[in-house]
Amino acid sequence: MSTVSGKGNIIVDNLDELNYIGGMNIKQFIKETEAEFIDVKYVDLHGFLRHVTFPVERFDSFAKKGFGIDGSSVPGFASVEYSDMRVIPDTSRFFIDPFSDVPVVVMFGDVYLAGEDKSFPHYPRYVLKKAVSVLREKGIGDELLVLPELEFYIFRNVYYQHDKFISYYEIETHEDFLAPEKSYHGDVPFDPYHEFRLFVATILKEIGISVKYAHHEGGKFSQHEIELDYSPAIEAADNILLSKLVINRSAVEFDLRTTFMPKPIPNEAGSGLHLHMMLVKNGGSVFYTSKKNEIISQTARWFIGGILKHAGALTAFTNPGTNSFKRLFTGFEAPKKITYSEANRSAAIRIPGYQKGKNVDIEYRPPDALMNPYLAVSAIIAAGIDGIVNRIDPGEPVKGNIDAIASIPELPSSLKEALESLNRDRGFLLSDGIFTEELIDRWIEIKNREYWEISTTPSVAEFEKYFGR
């Protein structure tokens, strides 16, 4: 395995003294792999990966001082007047790019303000680091472990175009499932992309991402899921972006197209990014209880209570696209109800019914892969902290047909409503300094612009319904 993981300072003075799990430091790794280039990835406010590649000979200098970037060219980062920033490689994790013909060492980077040893306060990875620090400082937990379930569609090809005088999309798919009830966990030969998932899982393993399992999902037009294993919050957010990258790059190798759009096909199953979470302290799950007839601890109930209380505001980060709400409000087990339940997938939070012993976790089901995982997980942590600190009890888990219970509140039904909820309910994000007012205002501004841009554009469906009237 080419990945080496561990802990260390982001700003380093002596690279030769940095040792990590596996007994190998970055300089040894570069030498043993005969690497020729270093590729440093960082993330913008939307959650898109960006990268800079340079020869290994420049690594010592860049590892100590970082390399400059134009923050005004990165959406959401900075204005032109204050645009100078620098990226410093995070040498706590690195691996060889499995898709490159020449040996390239890949690692993440963190964004700093130019001329200062100070993190850029709106950098998404830094926001998540602050959230985890608050958990520890308050004695709530040592870490939040996160297990992501990545759902996506595979198409043979996709064509689309949009401008003032033409707007269309066309999807080519190839599957032999004639009924949706046959598609979930469907086997070969009806599952034509089994080998593709094996290829992706192999690549993920090579770069140090543990896969729990992979399978065909319920969408009959080639919906799939790759579920990762538990990892600490920051690593889990990194893994989400790296997994999306690997899936999309693998699709190129197979001459296919993949998409993480929440709702690419109308009236068919949507794709989510369910997050299983386990708050751990002293090596055990804080959510576990030994009390009879209780499935979770009181701390878990408070954590859930905070998430449910702030679910509307959270949706602005966990479901940040107009397409997100086409998934949440069109059925197919979409979790739109703000409640929690045991083993019920219609609730926003599910307590898994599988026997896990002391490894008790909760599953937050609304998120989708359009989210910036660092900001989304940070907001979830902030909500959970608020629930624990203020002892917000959600009551007993709801049973029965949740969708039929009218008294249960629902998530916002549009991106506009989600942003309005965030604007009203932002105090829990600010109270411990995890988010700043400026970051929240910037997020609302960017996403409002996105909402109005899409909502004011005529659609093909509208032409079909209204043109001849």
N, C-alpha and C positions, 0 to 999 in steps of 0.2 A: 504494500500500500504506500502511495506516495505522500499521503497527507501526514502532517505532524501538527499536533495540537498542544496547547498549553497556555500559560499566562506569562505576561511580561509587560513592561512599559511600552507605550506607544512611541514616545520620544526616547531614543536610545543614545547612549554615549559610546558604548563598546559592544559592537555586534558579536565579537568573538566570545564574550562572556554570557551570551544569552543561550540558555539550555532549556529544552522543552521536553514534554512527555515523548518518550521514544529515544531519548538520549542524543538527539541531533538538533543542532541549531540551524538557523537559516543559511549561514555561510557554508556549513558542512553539506547541507542539502543542495545548495547551488552547485557545489563542487562535485558531489557524487552523481548528480543527475546530468552533469555537463550542460547545465542550462545556459542558453544564449541571451534570453530576454526575461524581463520581469513585467508582469501585467498587473497593475493595481486597479481594482474596481472600487467605485464609490457610488452612492445612490442619491438621486435628486428627490425633490419633495413629493413627486408623483409616485415614486417607487421604481423608476426606471434605472437600470444599471448603466453606468458610464465607466469608461476605463482609459488609462494611459499606459502605453507600453514603451519600455526603454531598455537599452543594453545592460547586461549585468554589471558592466564596469562602472556604471553610474549609481549602483545600488547603495553603496556606503554613504555617499553624499545625500541622496534622496531620503534614506532611512533616518538620517539625523536631522535634516533641515526641511524635508518635504519638497514637493515641486509645485510651482504656481499654477493656479487656474483662474479663469475669468468667471467669477460668481454670477455676473449679470447674464451670462450665456447659459446658466443652469436654471431652469424654471423654479421660481420660488426662493432662490437663494439671496440675491442682493440686487440693488440698483447699480447703474453704471458708475455713480459717484463713489460707491464703497464696494467695488467689485473684486479687489485683489484678495485672494485666499490661497491657501496651500493645502495639499493633501499629503499626509504622512502615512507611509505603509504601516499596517498593523501586522507585525511579524508573529502574532500568536497562532496563526493558522496559514498554511500554504500547501499547495499541491501543484502537480504538473498538469497543464492544460491537455485533456485527453483528445481534443480535436485538432491540435496543432501538429504540423509536420516537423517543426523544429521544437526542441525542448524549451518551454516557456513556463516559468514559475508564476502561479496566480495567487494573489492575496487580496484582502480588502484593505481599504485605506480610510482614514478619518480626516475630516475637514477642519482646518484651523484658520483663525484669522491671521492675515498677513502681518508679520512683524511681532507677533505675540505667541507665547506658549499657552494659548487659550483656545478651547474648542469653539467652533462656530455654534452658537446656542440653538440654531434651528436645524442643525444637521440631524437627520432622523436616527442614525445609529447612536448619536450622543444623547438624544432624548430618551431612548430606551435604556441606555446605561444609567441615566439619572433615575429612571423609574425603578430599576433593579436596586440601585443604591438606597432609595427610600425604603424599599421593603426591608432591607437589612438594617438600616439605621433605626427603624421603628421596632425592630425585633419581631416583625410579622413572619418573616421567612428568610431562609438563606438564598433561595432561588425559586423562580417560577419555571417549571419544566413545561415545555409545549410540544405537542405532537400534532403536526398539520396533516390534513387529508386533502390532497390536491386532486380536484376533479377537472377534466378537460375533454374536449372533443378532438377527434382525428378525422380530417377530411382528405380526400384525394386531391382536391384543389378548391380554391376559393377565388372568385373574381369580384371586384367591387370598384366603383368609381362614384365620386360625388363632387359636383361643382354646381354652378347656377343653373345649367341647362341639361344636366344628366345626373341621374342618381339611381343606382341599382346595385344588387349583389346577387351572386349565383354561387351555390355550393354544390360540389360534386362529392358524393359519398358512395361507399361500396360496402354493404353488409347484407347478410342473409337472414337477419332477424326479422321475421314477419310480424311478431307481436312483442310488445314491450315486456311482458311477463317472462319471456325467454332470454332477455338480454342481460339481466343482472347475474353476474358470475357465469355467463355463458361460456361454453368450452369450444375449442376447435372441433371441427372446421368452421363453425359459425362465427368464431372470434378471429377475424383475419389479422389482427394486430398484436397477437400474443408475442411474437418474436420482437416486435417493436418495444413492448414494455420490458421484455427481458434485456434488450440492448440498453434501454434507459437505466434500468436497475443496476446493470453491470457498471455503467459509467459512473453512476452515483456512488456506488461502493468504492470505485477506484479513487474518487476524490474525497472519500471520508464521510459520505452521507449514508447513514444506515436506513435501509428500507424495511418497513415492517411487512408489507405485502403490496401486490399490484393485481388488478383485476378489471374486467369489463364492468362498467357501471350500468345503471338502469336505463339510460338513454339509448334507444334502439338504433339510432343513427351514429353509432360509434362513439359513445361516451365512455371514458375510462377514469380510473382512480389509481394514484400511487400514494400510499400512506407511508409517511416517514416515521422514524422512531422518536422517542422523547429526547430532547436536548435542552440546555439552558436557553432562556428567552432570546438573548442576542444571537447565539449560534443558530437557534431555530429560525429567526428572521433571515439570517444569512442563507440558511439552507433553503428556505422558500424561494428566494430570488435565484439561487444557483440551480435549484431543481427546475424552475421554469425555463431558465437558460438552457439547461441540458436537454429538456424535452423539446424545446423549439429547435435547437441545433441538431438534435437527433432526427427530427422530422425532415430537415434538409437532406440528411444522409439517406433517408428512405424515400425521398422525393414525395413527401407528404406535407400537409399543412396542419398545424395544431393551434387551438385557441383556448384561452382561459376566460373568454367572455362568459358572464353569468347566464345569458340567455341568447345563444346564437341562432336557435331554431324556434319559431313560435309554436306553442302548444306541445312542446316536448320538454323533457326534464332539463332543468337548469343545472349549472355547475357552481358548487360552493367551495369554500375553503374552511371546513370545520376545524376548530381548534380545540383539541383536548388539552386541559391544563391541570397541573398538579403543583400546589404550593408545598415546598419541602422545607423542613427545618430539622437540624440534627440528624439528617439521613432518612427521615420518614415523612410521609404525606401528612400535612396539617389537616387535610380533609377527612382523615380516617377517624372513626369513633369506635370504641369497644362497647358502647351502650347497646343493649338489646333493643330491637325494634326501631333502630335509627340507622339510616343508610349513610349519613354524613355527619361530620362534627358541627358544633355550633359555629366555629370559625368559618367553616365552609358555607354555612347558611348566610352568615354576614357578608362573606365575599360575594356570594350569589346575589344577595340583597342589593349590594352596591352596583353590581352590573345591571340588574333589572331596573333599578331606580334611574340609572343614567343611559339606558339602552337607546333612547332616541338620539341623544348626542353622540353616542358611540357609533351609531350607524353612519354618521358623516365620515368616519374614518374606516370602518369595516366594510362599507358598501358605497364607495365613493364615485360611482358612475351612474348615469341615467339608465343604463342597461341593467344595473344591479336590481332595480325595483321591478323589472319585468320578470325576474326570477322569484323574488320574494312574494309577489302577489298573484301568481298564476298557478298555484297548486303544486303537485309533485313533491309532497313532503316539505315544501318551503316553510321555514320556521318564522312566521310573522308575529306570533303571539308572544307578548312580553310576560313570560312565566317560566317556571321550571317544572320538570316532571321526571319520573323514573322510567327509562326505556321508551319514552315517547318522542318521536322525531319531529312532531309538530310544534314543540315548545322551543323557545329561544335557547334554553339551557336544558340539556339532557344529562341525567345521572345514568351512566351506562349500567344496564341490567346484568352485564356479564360479571361473574364472580372474580374480583381482583384482589381479594384478601386485604392487606393493608395499603395497597397501591391505589387508593381511591382517587379518582379524578372527576372532573366535570367537562362537558363538551359544550362549547359555545358555537351554535350552528349558523347564525346569520351571515358571517363574513364570506366574502368571495375574493378571488385572486386579483381583482383590480386594486385591492388595497395596497398601501405602503405598509408592509408588515411591521416595521419598526414603530411607526406612529400608531397603528391599530393596537398592537400589543401593549404599547405604553399607555394608551387610553384605557384599555381593559384593566391593566394593573392599577392605574389611578382610581378607577371606579371601585375595584375590589378593596383597595386600601381605605377608601371612604366608607365602604360598607362595614369593614372591620372596626375602624376607629370609632364610627358613630353607631355601631351595633344595629345596622339596618337588617331587620329580620324579614325575609320574604314570605313567612308563613309556611304552611305545609305544601309539599309538591302536589300539583294538580293531577287528577286522574281522569280517565275517560276521554271522550272526544273533545279535545281542546278547541278545535276549530269551530265547534258548535256552541261554545260558551261565549255569549255576546259580551259578558261583563269583563272579560279579560282584555286589557288594552293591547293595541297592535303597534308595531314598529311604524315609523314614518313611511308613507306610501310613495314618496318621490325624493329625489336628491334635494330639491328645494325645501321640503319639509324637514329633512334630516339636518340641513344647514341651519334652518331656523331653530331647531331643537338645540343644536350645538351653541348657537349664539345666545340662547336663553340660559342654558345649563352648562356653563364652562368653569364654574368655581372649583369643582373637584379636580380639574386638570391643573389649576393654578395654585392650589393651596400648599402643595409641597414643592413648587418650583419645577415640576416635571415639564410642563408646557409654559410658554409665555403668552401674554396677550397678543404680542405682535405675530407670533407664529399662528395662533388661532385665527386672527384677523386675516392673515395672508392666505391661509387655507380656505377660509370662507369666501374670500374675494376670488381666488383662482377657480374654485369649484362652482361658484355662482355664475361666473363667466362661461364656464363649460356647460352648465345647465341651460342657460339662455341661448347659447349658440346652437345647441341641439334641439331644444324645444321649439324654437322659432323657425326651424327649417322644415318645409313641407316634406312628407315622407311618401314613398311609393304607395303605401296603403291608403293614404289620404287622396292621392290622385285616383286610385281605383274606386273609392267610395264617393267622392264629391265632384270629380271633373265634369261629368256629363249633366250635372243638375242645373 
